[in-house]
Amino acid sequence: MQDEIVLIRRTRAGDQQAFARLVQQYQSQVYNLCYRMLGNPSDAEEAAQETFLRAFSRLKTYDESRKFSSWLLSIGSHYCIDRLRRRRFTWTDIDDLAPKLESHRSDERPEQVYLQTETADDVQRMLGKVSPLYRTVLILRYWQHASYQEMGDILGISESAVKSRLHRARKAMADVVMEQQARGYLTPAAL
């Protein structure tokens, strides 16, 4: 954390290389959050870039007594929620429909890669069916491994509110899973 504070102070003083190091340190966390929220790699890249732009422009407002990662993920999650609220149509890119078998490791069998891809697609599709607020807590907890306190900091709510929201999010996700099973939409690997 001390290294982060040094980098933040150097950035505030005009050192762009210091901010580049912060971006490098957090780019995968921010991208993963945005991808899980938005469900599309190109939207996630754009959202991650916007998150870092907003963080850079608002760095003077960062409170050094808080975790930088919580502050940064808060910016990203709020931006993604705003984007989801503005969405009117869901467009699917034809490239997103084809499994990405060409990226598999040589020791993996293509059918394993296909099932993993299909399972990830199922999870992403189910995440897309829960509200953005519930999606956010699920992603922060299970993909970012954030503590209740960190989640509360990111979302601007108390720990008890986080626990309550997470409970409702799990219930909503379970309902989506049951619905998908009943319709026969889930792959066997997703179960």
PABADO-921154 format. One record per atom (N, C-alpha, C): y negated, z negated, x negated; residue number from 1; atom name; residue in three letters. Coordinates in steps of 0.1 Angstrom, whole numbers. Example, Ala and Ser with C-alpha at 12.3 -4.5 7.8 and 13.67 -1.06 7.14 Angstrom:
# residues 2
SITE     py     pz     px    n  atom  res
SITE     57    -78   -132    1     N  ALA
SITE     45    -78   -123    1    CA  ALA
SITE     33    -78   -132    1     C  ALA
SITE     22    -71   -128    2     N  SER
SITE     11    -71   -137    2    CA  SER
SITE      0    -79   -129    2     C  SER
***
This chain:
# residues 191
SITE     py     pz     px    n  atom  res
SITE     12      0     -8    1     N  MET
SITE      0      0      0    1    CA  MET
SITE    -13      0     -9    1     C  MET
SITE    -12     -7    -20    2     N  GLN
SITE    -23     -7    -29    2    CA  GLN
SITE    -27      7    -34    2     C  GLN
SITE    -16     15    -37    3     N  ASP
SITE    -18     29    -42    3    CA  ASP
SITE    -25     37    -31    3     C  ASP
SITE    -21     34    -18    4     N  GLU
SITE    -27     41     -7    4    CA  GLU
SITE    -42     38     -6    4     C  GLU
SITE    -45     25     -7    5     N  ILE
SITE    -59     21     -7    5    CA  ILE
SITE    -68     28    -17    5     C  ILE
SITE    -62     28    -29    6     N  VAL
SITE    -69     35    -40    6    CA  VAL
SITE    -71     50    -37    6     C  VAL
SITE    -61     56    -32    7     N  LEU
SITE    -62     70    -28    7    CA  LEU
SITE    -73     72    -17    7     C  LEU
SITE    -73     63     -7    8     N  ILE
SITE    -82     64      4    8    CA  ILE
SITE    -96     62     -1    8     C  ILE
SITE    -98     52    -10    9     N  ARG
SITE   -112     50    -16    9    CA  ARG
SITE   -116     62    -24    9     C  ARG
SITE   -107     67    -32   10     N  ARG
SITE   -111     79    -40   10    CA  ARG
SITE   -114     91    -31   10     C  ARG
SITE   -107     92    -20   11     N  THR
SITE   -110    103    -10   11    CA  THR
SITE   -124    101     -4   11     C  THR
SITE   -126     89      0   12     N  ARG
SITE   -139     86      6   12    CA  ARG
SITE   -151     89     -4   12     C  ARG
SITE   -148     88    -17   13     N  ALA
SITE   -158     91    -27   13    CA  ALA
SITE   -158    106    -31   13     C  ALA
SITE   -150    114    -24   14     N  GLY
SITE   -151    128    -26   14    CA  GLY
SITE   -140    135    -34   14     C  GLY
SITE   -130    127    -38   15     N  ASP
SITE   -119    132    -45   15    CA  ASP
SITE   -108    139    -36   15     C  ASP
SITE   -109    152    -35   16     N  GLN
SITE   -100    159    -26   16    CA  GLN
SITE    -85    159    -31   16     C  GLN
SITE    -83    157    -44   17     N  GLN
SITE    -69    156    -49   17    CA  GLN
SITE    -63    143    -44   17     C  GLN
SITE    -70    133    -43   18     N  ALA
SITE    -65    120    -37   18    CA  ALA
SITE    -60    122    -23   18     C  ALA
SITE    -68    129    -15   19     N  PHE
SITE    -63    132     -1   19    CA  PHE
SITE    -51    141     -1   19     C  PHE
SITE    -50    150    -10   20     N  ALA
SITE    -39    159    -11   20    CA  ALA
SITE    -26    151    -14   20     C  ALA
SITE    -27    141    -22   21     N  ARG
SITE    -16    132    -25   21    CA  ARG
SITE    -12    124    -12   21     C  ARG
SITE    -22    120     -4   22     N  LEU
SITE    -18    113      8   22    CA  LEU
SITE    -11    123     18   22     C  LEU
SITE    -16    135     18   23     N  VAL
SITE     -9    145     27   23    CA  VAL
SITE      5    147     22   23     C  VAL
SITE      6    149      9   24     N  GLN
SITE     20    151      4   24    CA  GLN
SITE     29    139      7   24     C  GLN
SITE     24    128      6   25     N  GLN
SITE     32    116      9   25    CA  GLN
SITE     36    115     24   25     C  GLN
SITE     28    119     33   26     N  TYR
SITE     31    117     47   26    CA  TYR
SITE     33    130     55   26     C  TYR
SITE     34    141     49   27     N  GLN
SITE     35    154     56   27    CA  GLN
SITE     48    155     64   27     C  GLN
SITE     59    150     58   28     N  SER
SITE     72    151     66   28    CA  SER
SITE     72    142     78   28     C  SER
SITE     67    130     76   29     N  GLN
SITE     66    120     88   29    CA  GLN
SITE     58    126     99   29     C  GLN
SITE     46    131     95   30     N  VAL
SITE     37    136    106   30    CA  VAL
SITE     43    149    112   30     C  VAL
SITE     48    158    104   31     N  TYR
SITE     55    170    110   31    CA  TYR
SITE     66    166    119   31     C  TYR
SITE     75    157    115   32     N  ASN
SITE     86    153    123   32    CA  ASN
SITE     81    147    137   32     C  ASN
SITE     71    139    136   33     N  LEU
SITE     66    133    148   33    CA  LEU
SITE     61    144    158   33     C  LEU
SITE     53    153    152   34     N  CYS
SITE     48    164    160   34    CA  CYS
SITE     58    173    165   34     C  CYS
SITE     69    176    157   35     N  TYR
SITE     80    185    162   35    CA  TYR
SITE     87    178    173   35     C  TYR
SITE     90    165    172   36     N  ARG
SITE     97    158    183   36    CA  ARG
SITE     89    158    195   36     C  ARG
SITE     76    156    194   37     N  MET
SITE     67    156    205   37    CA  MET
SITE     66    169    212   37     C  MET
SITE     64    180    204   38     N  LEU
SITE     60    193    210   38    CA  LEU
SITE     72    202    211   38     C  LEU
SITE     83    200    203   39     N  GLY
SITE     95    208    205   39    CA  GLY
SITE     95    222    199   39     C  GLY
SITE     85    225    191   40     N  ASN
SITE     84    239    186   40    CA  ASN
SITE     79    238    171   40     C  ASN
SITE     85    244    162   41     N  PRO
SITE     81    243    148   41    CA  PRO
SITE     67    248    145   41     C  PRO
SITE     63    259    151   42     N  SER
SITE     49    264    148   42    CA  SER
SITE     39    255    155   42     C  SER
SITE     41    250    167   43     N  ASP
SITE     32    240    173   43    CA  ASP
SITE     31    228    164   43     C  ASP
SITE     43    224    159   44     N  ALA
SITE     43    211    151   44    CA  ALA
SITE     35    213    138   44     C  ALA
SITE     36    225    132   45     N  GLU
SITE     29    227    120   45    CA  GLU
SITE     14    227    123   45     C  GLU
SITE     10    233    133   46     N  GLU
SITE     -4    233    137   46    CA  GLU
SITE     -9    219    140   46     C  GLU
SITE     -1    212    148   47     N  ALA
SITE     -5    198    151   47    CA  ALA
SITE     -5    189    139   47     C  ALA
SITE      4    191    130   48     N  ALA
SITE      4    183    117   48    CA  ALA
SITE     -9    186    109   48     C  ALA
SITE    -13    199    108   49     N  GLN
SITE    -25    202    101   49    CA  GLN
SITE    -37    196    108   49     C  GLN
SITE    -37    197    121   50     N  GLU
SITE    -48    191    128   50    CA  GLU
SITE    -49    176    127   50     C  GLU
SITE    -37    169    126   51     N  THR
SITE    -37    155    124   51    CA  THR
SITE    -43    151    110   51     C  THR
SITE    -40    159    100   52     N  PHE
SITE    -46    156     87   52    CA  PHE
SITE    -61    159     86   52     C  PHE
SITE    -65    170     93   53     N  LEU
SITE    -79    173     94   53    CA  LEU
SITE    -87    162    101   53     C  LEU
SITE    -81    157    112   54     N  ARG
SITE    -88    146    119   54    CA  ARG
SITE    -88    133    111   54     C  ARG
SITE    -77    131    104   55     N  ALA
SITE    -77    119     95   55    CA  ALA
SITE    -87    120     84   55     C  ALA
SITE    -88    132     78   56     N  PHE
SITE    -98    134     67   56    CA  PHE
SITE   -112    132     72   56     C  PHE
SITE   -115    137     84   57     N  SER
SITE   -129    136     89   57    CA  SER
SITE   -132    122     95   57     C  SER
SITE   -122    114     98   58     N  ARG
SITE   -124    101    103   58    CA  ARG
SITE   -120     90     93   58     C  ARG
SITE   -118     94     81   59     N  LEU
SITE   -113     84     71   59    CA  LEU
SITE   -122     72     69   59     C  LEU
SITE   -135     74     72   60     N  LYS
SITE   -145     63     71   60    CA  LYS
SITE   -142     52     81   60     C  LYS
SITE   -135     56     92   61     N  THR
SITE   -132     46    103   61    CA  THR
SITE   -119     38    100   61     C  THR
SITE   -112     43     90   62     N  TYR
SITE    -99     36     88   62    CA  TYR
SITE   -101     22     83   62     C  TYR
SITE    -94     12     89   63     N  ASP
SITE    -95     -2     86   63    CA  ASP
SITE    -84     -5     75   63     C  ASP
SITE    -88     -8     63   64     N  GLU
SITE    -79    -10     52   64    CA  GLU
SITE    -69    -22     54   64     C  GLU
SITE    -71    -30     64   65     N  SER
SITE    -62    -41     67   65    CA  SER
SITE    -50    -37     75   65     C  SER
SITE    -51    -25     80   66     N  ARG
SITE    -39    -19     88   66    CA  ARG
SITE    -31    -10     79   66     C  ARG
SITE    -19     -7     83   67     N  LYS
SITE    -11      2     76   67    CA  LYS
SITE    -16     16     78   67     C  LYS
SITE    -18     24     67   68     N  PHE
SITE    -23     37     68   68    CA  PHE
SITE    -14     46     76   68     C  PHE
SITE     -1     45     75   69     N  SER
SITE      9     53     82   69    CA  SER
SITE      8     51     97   69     C  SER
SITE      5     39    101   70     N  SER
SITE      4     36    116   70    CA  SER
SITE     -9     43    121   70     C  SER
SITE    -20     42    113   71     N  TRP
SITE    -32     49    117   71    CA  TRP
SITE    -30     64    118   71     C  TRP
SITE    -24     70    108   72     N  LEU
SITE    -22     84    107   72    CA  LEU
SITE    -13     89    119   72     C  LEU
SITE     -2     82    121   73     N  LEU
SITE      8     86    132   73    CA  LEU
SITE      1     84    145   73     C  LEU
SITE     -8     74    146   74     N  SER
SITE    -15     73    159   74    CA  SER
SITE    -24     85    162   74     C  SER
SITE    -30     90    152   75     N  ILE
SITE    -38    102    153   75    CA  ILE
SITE    -29    114    158   75     C  ILE
SITE    -18    115    151   76     N  GLY
SITE     -8    126    155   76    CA  GLY
SITE     -3    125    168   76     C  GLY
SITE      1    113    172   77     N  SER
SITE      7    111    186   77    CA  SER
SITE     -3    113    197   77     C  SER
SITE    -15    109    195   78     N  HIS
SITE    -25    111    205   78    CA  HIS
SITE    -29    126    206   78     C  HIS
SITE    -29    133    195   79     N  TYR
SITE    -32    147    195   79    CA  TYR
SITE    -21    155    203   79     C  TYR
SITE     -8    151    200   80     N  CYS
SITE      3    158    206   80    CA  CYS
SITE      3    155    221   80     C  CYS
SITE      0    143    225   81     N  ILE
SITE      0    139    239   81    CA  ILE
SITE    -11    148    246   81     C  ILE
SITE    -23    149    240   82     N  ASP
SITE    -33    157    246   82    CA  ASP
SITE    -29    172    247   82     C  ASP
SITE    -22    177    237   83     N  ARG
SITE    -17    191    238   83    CA  ARG
SITE     -7    192    249   83     C  ARG
SITE      2    183    251   84     N  LEU
SITE     12    183    261   84    CA  LEU
SITE      5    183    275   84     C  LEU
SITE     -5    175    276   85     N  ARG
SITE    -12    175    289   85    CA  ARG
SITE    -19    188    293   85     C  ARG
SITE    -23    195    282   86     N  ARG
SITE    -30    208    284   86    CA  ARG
SITE    -21    220    287   86     C  ARG
SITE     -8    218    283   87     N  ARG
SITE      1    229    285   87    CA  ARG
SITE      3    232    300   87     C  ARG
SITE      3    245    302   88     N  ARG
SITE      5    249    316   88    CA  ARG
SITE     19    257    317   88     C  ARG
SITE     22    264    307   89     N  PHE
SITE     34    272    306   89    CA  PHE
SITE     42    268    294   89     C  PHE
SITE     55    269    294   90     N  THR
SITE     63    268    283   90    CA  THR
SITE     68    281    278   90     C  THR
SITE     64    286    267   91     N  TRP
SITE     68    299    262   91    CA  TRP
SITE     79    296    251   91     C  TRP
SITE     89    305    252   92     N  THR
SITE    100    304    242   92    CA  THR
SITE    100    316    233   92     C  THR
SITE     99    313    221   93     N  ASP
SITE     99    324    211   93    CA  ASP
SITE    114    329    209   93     C  ASP
SITE    116    342    209   94     N  ILE
SITE    129    347    208   94    CA  ILE
SITE    136    342    195   94     C  ILE
SITE    129    340    185   95     N  ASP
SITE    135    335    172   95    CA  ASP
SITE    140    321    174   95     C  ASP
SITE    134    313    183   96     N  ASP
SITE    139    299    185   96    CA  ASP
SITE    152    299    193   96     C  ASP
SITE    156    310    200   97     N  LEU
SITE    168    310    207   97    CA  LEU
SITE    180    312    199   97     C  LEU
SITE    179    320    188   98     N  ALA
SITE    190    323    179   98    CA  ALA
SITE    193    311    170   98     C  ALA
SITE    206    307    169   99     N  PRO
SITE    209    297    159   99    CA  PRO
SITE    206    301    145   99     C  PRO
SITE    202    292    137  100     N  LYS
SITE    198    295    124  100    CA  LYS
SITE    210    293    114  100     C  LYS
SITE    220    301    116  101     N  LEU
SITE    232    300    108  101    CA  LEU
SITE    230    304     94  101     C  LEU
SITE    220    312     91  102     N  GLU
SITE    218    316     77  102    CA  GLU
SITE    213    305     68  102     C  GLU
SITE    209    294     73  103     N  SER
SITE    204    283     65  103    CA  SER
SITE    215    273     62  103     C  SER
SITE    227    275     66  104     N  HIS
SITE    237    265     63  104    CA  HIS
SITE    241    265     49  104     C  HIS
SITE    246    253     44  105     N  ARG
SITE    251    251     31  105    CA  ARG
SITE    264    258     30  105     C  ARG
SITE    268    262     18  106     N  SER
SITE    280    269     15  106    CA  SER
SITE    293    261     19  106     C  SER
SITE    292    248     18  107     N  ASP
SITE    303    239     21  107    CA  ASP
SITE    305    236     36  107     C  ASP
SITE    295    241     44  108     N  GLU
SITE    296    238     59  108    CA  GLU
SITE    302    251     66  108     C  GLU
SITE    310    248     75  109     N  ARG
SITE    315    260     83  109    CA  ARG
SITE    305    264     94  109     C  ARG
SITE    304    277     96  110     N  PRO
SITE    294    281    106  110    CA  PRO
SITE    295    275    119  110     C  PRO
SITE    307    272    124  111     N  GLU
SITE    308    265    137  111    CA  GLU
SITE    302    251    137  111     C  GLU
SITE    304    244    126  112     N  GLN
SITE    298    231    125  112    CA  GLN
SITE    282    232    125  112     C  GLN
SITE    277    241    118  113     N  VAL
SITE    262    243    118  113    CA  VAL
SITE    258    247    132  113     C  VAL
SITE    265    255    139  114     N  TYR
SITE    262    260    152  114    CA  TYR
SITE    262    248    162  114     C  TYR
SITE    272    239    161  115     N  LEU
SITE    273    227    170  115    CA  LEU
SITE    261    218    167  115     C  LEU
SITE    258    216    154  116     N  GLN
SITE    247    207    151  116    CA  GLN
SITE    234    212    156  116     C  GLN
SITE    232    225    155  117     N  THR
SITE    220    232    160  117    CA  THR
SITE    219    230    175  117     C  THR
SITE    230    233    181  118     N  GLU
SITE    231    232    196  118    CA  GLU
SITE    228    217    201  118     C  GLU
SITE    234    208    194  119     N  THR
SITE    232    194    197  119    CA  THR
SITE    217    190    195  119     C  THR
SITE    211    194    184  120     N  ALA
SITE    197    191    182  120    CA  ALA
SITE    188    198    192  120     C  ALA
SITE    192    210    197  121     N  ASP
SITE    185    217    207  121    CA  ASP
SITE    186    209    220  121     C  ASP
SITE    198    204    223  122     N  ASP
SITE    200    196    235  122    CA  ASP
SITE    191    184    236  122     C  ASP
SITE    191    177    224  123     N  VAL
SITE    183    164    223  123    CA  VAL
SITE    168    168    225  123     C  VAL
SITE    164    179    218  124     N  GLN
SITE    150    183    219  124    CA  GLN
SITE    146    187    234  124     C  GLN
SITE    155    194    240  125     N  ARG
SITE    153    198    254  125    CA  ARG
SITE    152    185    263  125     C  ARG
SITE    161    176    261  126     N  MET
SITE    161    163    269  126    CA  MET
SITE    148    155    266  126     C  MET
SITE    144    155    254  127     N  LEU
SITE    131    148    251  127    CA  LEU
SITE    119    154    258  127     C  LEU
SITE    120    167    259  128     N  GLY
SITE    109    175    266  128    CA  GLY
SITE    109    171    281  128     C  GLY
SITE    119    166    287  129     N  LYS
SITE    120    163    301  129    CA  LYS
SITE    114    149    304  129     C  LYS
SITE    112    140    294  130     N  VAL
SITE    106    127    297  130    CA  VAL
SITE     91    128    295  130     C  VAL
SITE     84    119    301  131     N  SER
SITE     69    119    300  131    CA  SER
SITE     65    118    285  131     C  SER
SITE     53    123    281  132     N  PRO
SITE     48    122    268  132    CA  PRO
SITE     47    108    262  132     C  PRO
SITE     44     98    271  133     N  LEU
SITE     43     84    267  133    CA  LEU
SITE     56     79    263  133     C  LEU
SITE     66     82    271  134     N  TYR
SITE     80     78    268  134    CA  TYR
SITE     85     85    256  134     C  TYR
SITE     83     98    255  135     N  ARG
SITE     87    106    244  135    CA  ARG
SITE     82    100    231  135     C  ARG
SITE     69     96    231  136     N  THR
SITE     63     90    219  136    CA  THR
SITE     70     78    214  136     C  THR
SITE     73     68    223  137     N  VAL
SITE     80     56    219  137    CA  VAL
SITE     94     59    214  137     C  VAL
SITE    101     68    220  138     N  LEU
SITE    114     71    216  138    CA  LEU
SITE    114     77    202  138     C  LEU
SITE    104     86    199  139     N  ILE
SITE    103     93    186  139    CA  ILE
SITE     99     83    175  139     C  ILE
SITE     89     74    179  140     N  LEU
SITE     85     64    169  140    CA  LEU
SITE     96     55    165  140     C  LEU
SITE    104     51    175  141     N  ARG
SITE    115     41    173  141    CA  ARG
SITE    127     47    166  141     C  ARG
SITE    132     59    171  142     N  TYR
SITE    144     64    166  142    CA  TYR
SITE    143     75    155  142     C  TYR
SITE    132     81    154  143     N  TRP
SITE    131     91    143  143    CA  TRP
SITE    121     86    132  143     C  TRP
SITE    111     79    136  144     N  GLN
SITE    102     73    126  144    CA  GLN
SITE    106     59    121  144     C  GLN
SITE    115     53    129  145     N  HIS
SITE    120     39    126  145    CA  HIS
SITE    109     29    125  145     C  HIS
SITE     99     31    134  146     N  ALA
SITE     88     22    134  146    CA  ALA
SITE     92      8    140  146     C  ALA
SITE     86     -2    135  147     N  SER
SITE     89    -15    142  147    CA  SER
SITE     80    -16    154  147     C  SER
SITE     83    -27    162  148     N  TYR
SITE     75    -28    175  148    CA  TYR
SITE     61    -30    172  148     C  TYR
SITE     58    -38    161  149     N  GLN
SITE     44    -40    157  149    CA  GLN
SITE     37    -27    153  149     C  GLN
SITE     44    -19    145  150     N  GLU
SITE     38     -6    141  150    CA  GLU
SITE     36      3    153  150     C  GLU
SITE     46      3    162  151     N  MET
SITE     44     11    174  151    CA  MET
SITE     32      6    182  151     C  MET
SITE     30     -7    183  152     N  GLY
SITE     19    -12    190  152    CA  GLY
SITE      6     -8    184  152     C  GLY
SITE      6     -8    171  153     N  ASP
SITE     -7     -4    163  153    CA  ASP
SITE     -9     11    166  153     C  ASP
SITE      1     19    165  154     N  ILE
SITE     -1     33    167  154    CA  ILE
SITE     -6     36    181  154     C  ILE
SITE      0     30    191  155     N  LEU
SITE     -3     33    205  155    CA  LEU
SITE    -14     24    211  155     C  LEU
SITE    -19     14    203  156     N  GLY
SITE    -30      6    208  156    CA  GLY
SITE    -26     -3    219  156     C  GLY
SITE    -13     -8    219  157     N  ILE
SITE     -8    -17    230  157    CA  ILE
SITE     -1    -29    223  157     C  ILE
SITE      2    -39    231  158     N  SER
SITE      8    -51    226  158    CA  SER
SITE     23    -48    223  158     C  SER
SITE     29    -57    215  159     N  GLU
SITE     44    -56    212  159    CA  GLU
SITE     52    -57    225  159     C  GLU
SITE     48    -66    234  160     N  SER
SITE     56    -67    247  160    CA  SER
SITE     54    -54    255  160     C  SER
SITE     43    -48    255  161     N  ALA
SITE     41    -35    262  161    CA  ALA
SITE     49    -24    256  161     C  ALA
SITE     50    -25    242  162     N  VAL
SITE     59    -15    235  162    CA  VAL
SITE     73    -17    240  162     C  VAL
SITE     78    -29    240  163     N  LYS
SITE     92    -32    244  163    CA  LYS
SITE     95    -27    258  163     C  LYS
SITE     85    -30    267  164     N  SER
SITE     86    -26    281  164    CA  SER
SITE     86    -11    282  164     C  SER
SITE     77     -4    275  165     N  ARG
SITE     77     11    276  165    CA  ARG
SITE     89     17    270  165     C  ARG
SITE     95     11    259  166     N  LEU
SITE    107     16    253  166    CA  LEU
SITE    119     14    262  166     C  LEU
SITE    119      3    269  167     N  HIS
SITE    130      1    279  167    CA  HIS
SITE    129     12    290  167     C  HIS
SITE    117     14    295  168     N  ARG
SITE    116     24    306  168    CA  ARG
SITE    119     38    300  168     C  ARG
SITE    115     41    287  169     N  ALA
SITE    118     54    281  169    CA  ALA
SITE    133     56    279  169     C  ALA
SITE    140     45    275  170     N  ARG
SITE    155     46    274  170    CA  ARG
SITE    161     49    288  170     C  ARG
SITE    156     43    298  171     N  LYS
SITE    161     45    312  171    CA  LYS
SITE    158     60    316  171     C  LYS
SITE    146     64    313  172     N  ALA
SITE    143     78    317  172    CA  ALA
SITE    151     88    309  172     C  ALA
SITE    154     85    296  173     N  MET
SITE    162     94    288  173    CA  MET
SITE    177     94    294  173     C  MET
SITE    182     82    297  174     N  ALA
SITE    195     81    303  174    CA  ALA
SITE    196     89    316  174     C  ALA
SITE    186     89    324  175     N  ASP
SITE    186     96    337  175    CA  ASP
SITE    186    111    334  175     C  ASP
SITE    179    116    324  176     N  VAL
SITE    179    130    320  176    CA  VAL
SITE    193    134    315  176     C  VAL
SITE    199    125    307  177     N  VAL
SITE    213    128    302  177    CA  VAL
SITE    222    129    314  177     C  VAL
SITE    222    120    323  178     N  MET
SITE    230    121    335  178    CA  MET
SITE    228    134    343  178     C  MET
SITE    216    137    344  179     N  GLU
SITE    213    150    352  179    CA  GLU
SITE    218    162    344  179     C  GLU
SITE    216    162    331  180     N  GLN
SITE    221    173    323  180    CA  GLN
SITE    236    174    324  180     C  GLN
SITE    243    163    323  181     N  GLN
SITE    258    162    324  181    CA  GLN
SITE    262    167    337  181     C  GLN
SITE    256    163    348  182     N  ALA
SITE    260    167    361  182    CA  ALA
SITE    258    182    363  182     C  ALA
SITE    248    188    357  183     N  ARG
SITE    246    202    358  183    CA  ARG
SITE    254    210    348  183     C  ARG
SITE    261    203    339  184     N  GLY
SITE    269    210    329  184    CA  GLY
SITE    261    217    318  184     C  GLY
SITE    249    212    315  185     N  TYR
SITE    240    218    306  185    CA  TYR
SITE    242    213    291  185     C  TYR
SITE    249    202    290  186     N  LEU
SITE    250    196    277  186    CA  LEU
SITE    262    202    270  186     C  LEU
SITE    261    204    256  187     N  THR
SITE    272    209    248  187    CA  THR
SITE    281    197    246  187     C  THR
SITE    294    200    244  188     N  PRO
SITE    303    188    241  188    CA  PRO
SITE    299    180    230  188     C  PRO
SITE    293    186    219  189     N  ALA
SITE    289    178    208  189    CA  ALA
SITE    277    169    211  189     C  ALA
SITE    269    172    221  190     N  ALA
SITE    258    163    224  190    CA  ALA
SITE    262    150    231  190     C  ALA
SITE    274    150    237  191     N  LEU
SITE    279    138    244  191    CA  LEU
SITE    285    129    234  191     C  LEU
***
